[in-house]
Amino acid sequence: IQGEVGGPTLVTDQRISDRKLASKGWLCFPAVNRICMFDGTLLHMVVPGRQDTQFIETLKQEGIDRNERRVTVMISFWKELHIQDG
């Protein structure tokens, strides 16, 4: 998989408990071996839709029809973990 497949991760300065909207945001574009670390209480998401169309077109010209997808791994660390009854 190419590192440039998929949209960037958007991290804002807003938390779910905030009463006002985010005033800042940071984009982390996908790349091979890139890591994006941030406070997990900040609202974050992956912006959909970005694909490397030139790469896909080159593959098609070579007879390779691939539908590339972004795969991410999320790892979280907690100082304390409180589990609530569901």
Protein Blocks (a to p, Z undefined) as FASTA:
>chain_A
ZZkgccdddddfbdfkbmbdcfbdcdddddehiacdddfkbccdddehiacfklmmmmmm
nopacddddddddddddfbdcdddZZ
